[in-house]
Amino acid sequence: MSNSKILADKLRQFCAERKFEKAVVGLSGGVDSAVVLAVAATALGAKNVSALILPQNSVSSAESKMLAEKVAAQFGVQTFEFEIGGIVDKFTPPWSTSLPTGRQVRLAKMNLAPRIRMTALFHFANSQNALVLGTSNRSEILLGYGTKFGDFAADVEVLGNFFKTEVFALARELGVPPAIISRAPTAELFENQNDESELGANYSVLDEILIRLEKNNFALPENPTELEKNILERVRTNRHKIELTPNL
């Protein structure tokens, strides 16, 4: 049995055990959300899956919207579009004028968009009695490459046990459009943003290191490279993003 078929069976069982028949996916035009959409349509039937396209027009590309619409049409899933840029731009709390400009303030604003998207997804899900399907893969989860209470918030992470390189294999298995598979991974947090440039290596290299670290209980090998040390530091620093909120 193929990995995509096993994954669809697991999602079907997960939803059935929780007595949910419907699901919603935030569709970005990237490979992760395309794979989740395809798996969900297989597991639950296309009529029971909805896709929200949530562009931030000042940042999101026209290509992203086009590819999102294309993959939704291919798998017969209904889409709803809601532009979030206006909400991001209007978010000017009273403390914003007293904060110094700098990297941390820019980072906070970039994280605002994923949190608004997740608010929209959960609002839609609540109104439809549906589950929100997360689109983060294992590479992103381990690296903390996502927004706490943003794209890391979901009812279930469909790709949580699949590294990014494995997601590409799933995409080919499911027949995701080649234009999505070959596209450079980007969270589109800012103009011309590229995931691999931010992370310091391409996903094939990152996954190789992450798999070794995980097998070795996240202990560095002898004579580690700078990249290995940087990746382990990122894993440790960002662990709070995926842990349950602690009780004191």
Order of alpha helices (4+ residues) and beta strands (2+ residues): alpha-beta-alpha-beta-alpha-beta-alpha-alpha-beta-alpha-beta-alpha-alpha-alpha-alpha-alpha
